[in-house]
Amino acid sequence: MKSLFWMIPLLAWCVCPTAADNVSLAILDKPASVQHDEFGIPHVFAANRLDGARVIGWLHASDRLWQMDLLRRQASGTMAEVFGRDRLQHDILMRRLGLRRTSAKWWQSSRVPAEFRAELQAYTDGVNTRMALFKKNGWPAIFSKLGYTPRPWSPVDSIAFTKYMGWDQSGTDADLWFGTVVEKLGIRAAEELWPLDRPYEIPTVSRQYDRKSPPTGAMHPLPGREGTFAAALDSFDGVEWLGRGSAFGSNNWAIDGSKTRSGKPILCSDPHLGFDLPSLWYAWHLSVDGWNIAGAGFPTAPYIVIGHNDRLGWGITNMQADVMDYFIEEPHPDNPRLYRHRGEWKEFRRVEETIPIKGESAHIESIDYTVHGPVISNNEGLVAAQWTGLGETRDGLAIWMMNRANNLTEALAGFDQIVIPTLSMAYADADGNIAIHACGAIPLRMR
């Protein structure tokens, strides 16, 4: 416990930072100003949106640099580089999922809209300008205590962390938990402990199964495959979750103006991501040439995740759709490089990842992929994970589009870019419209 005492003043500094009210940097087109209100929330006044993104990057790095570095490490699978072998299991799973690899591939492609690219690069420039000043005048004490200095920020860091939050909020180990209970207790006992149909919930869609006749077939472990799900669940040991546990949930709602005193809609959003110190959220207000946006985002990107602009507001809650499947693969009895798929033997696609470990030689992880996805466990059987976020996703772009929307049509265009996580998006605007929209990709499964 004594080893934690040194962190208390540092964490207090993270929560209650000091910052100047005027920002004049060489990277800005024109000087900007920052005014902190009584709650410590910065209000940024900039000449244009690129300058606004630069100042937000500067502020995030000024107030939360160590948190920013920690968050990108969680997403990229480089925790063991700072914290040692205890975090290796987390890094291995992140490398298997390839969050950073797919983020980098998208950023390097021609599919990134020019305006979004420019704004995210401007944010990155703001972060790195502040880091250059830290390098000159001294890094925050926590870096010295941990014995390292952070690398420059990159746009891929921002994209990868947005993708990581999609993973964190996707209920990604639920099937393995249920499968483990089925393996140990059987389907009927498992359904009693973890009911698929809760009588206290009012469904919004018709039931598709009879609770008195539980599903059969794949729900019963195949002979010789007992323990496969439990072994696969072990691959999640040591994984750093940001918004899980008892805090998992949230709610949002909107009231039409006909039911309010002002005659305007009321929109409320209550995301349950739990409590962290410092908070995972960072609140700010940006004003650019008469255009305003305010709310809360993550200290890794220049866009507001929950908030409002002059014309509209939006709030999110987790839809908790099932977007993850696990496949027990059949390896070739004589050739470990092959597996069976639909009656044919196919070769695994292999990716080599080098994971640095503090105080040790780097770990080389050989990651095999099937047509379903990465193999996450080879204990008691090969298990491959299929998740809607494994490929290219544009969730950061979706949030950025919502920030800039002026009406419901433009907001829906942003909502429809979301792949992960699945969200219930509540909406209200200055014209009196309210809406709720289901966002995210849900697999089409054969019945």
Buried (B, 14 or more C-beta within 10 A) or exposed (E): EEEEEEBEEEBEBBEEBEEEEEBEBEBBEEEBBBEBEEEEBBBBBBBBBBBBBBBBBBBBBBBBBBBBBBBBBBBBBBBBBBBEBEBBBBBBBBBBBBBBBBBBBBBEEEEBEEEBEBBBBBBBBBBBBBBEBBEEEEBBBBBEEEEEEBEEBBBBBBBBBBBBBBBBBBBBBEBBBBBBBBBBEBBEEBBEEEEEEEEEEEEEEEEEEEEEEBEEEEBEBEEEEEBBBBBBBBBBEBBBBBBBEEBBEBBBBBBBBEEEEEEBBBBEBEBBBBEEEBBBBBBBBBBBEEBBBBBBBBBBBBBBBBBBBEBBBBBBBBBBBBBBBBBBBEBEEEEEEBBEBEEEEBEBEEBEBEBEBBEEEEBEBEBBBBEBBBBBBBEBBBBBBBBBBBEEBBBBBBBBBBBBBBEBEBBBEBBEBBBBBBBBBBBBBBEEBBBEBEBBBEEEEEE
